[in-house]
Amino acid sequence: MVLMISVLIIQLLTGYITNKIIHYETGLSPYKVTAFAMVALVFVLVPAYRYMHSKVEVIVAKILLSGSNSLGKTVGLIVSFALVFGILFLIYLHHWFNINLFDYLSKDEIK
């Protein structure tokens, strides 16, 4: 569970950074921007990924353990995992498809 949530969080963070690098207005041609972005990905994101991976794993483990301590080992672990996974689901849904689930549900209720 820790590995799965860590991968999702790290991919979200590195995707955000990559998107900022690629869409930064420099006035350069797309060929130069592509080359720069590729170099930046290797030299910036690889060390950042190594750093973030250990930090995110520790944070996720603490969240899952705190849930298991408060609600019992199995139930707390499942509830805390479902909560974190649900939050990540909403973030990815908005990031990939520009869908805000809360707005979507409220529109359906009005109809």
Stockholm file with secondary structure:
# STOCKHOLM 1.0

chainA/1-111         MVLMISVLIIQLLTGYITNKIIHYETGLSPYKVTAFAMVALVFVLVPAYRYMHSKVEVIVAKILLSGSNSLGKTVGLIVSFALVFGILFLIYLHHWFNINLFDYLSKDEIK
#=GR chainA/1-111 SS CHHHHHHHHHHHHHHHHHHHHHTCCCSCCHHHHHHHHHHHIIIIIHHHHHHHHHHHHHHHHHHHHHHHHHHCHHHHHHHHHHHHHHHHHHHHHHHHHCCCHHHHHHHHHHC
#=GC SS_cons         CHHHHHHHHHHHHHHHHHHHHHTCCCSCCHHHHHHHHHHHIIIIIHHHHHHHHHHHHHHHHHHHHHHHHHHCHHHHHHHHHHHHHHHHHHHHHHHHHCCCHHHHHHHHHHC
//
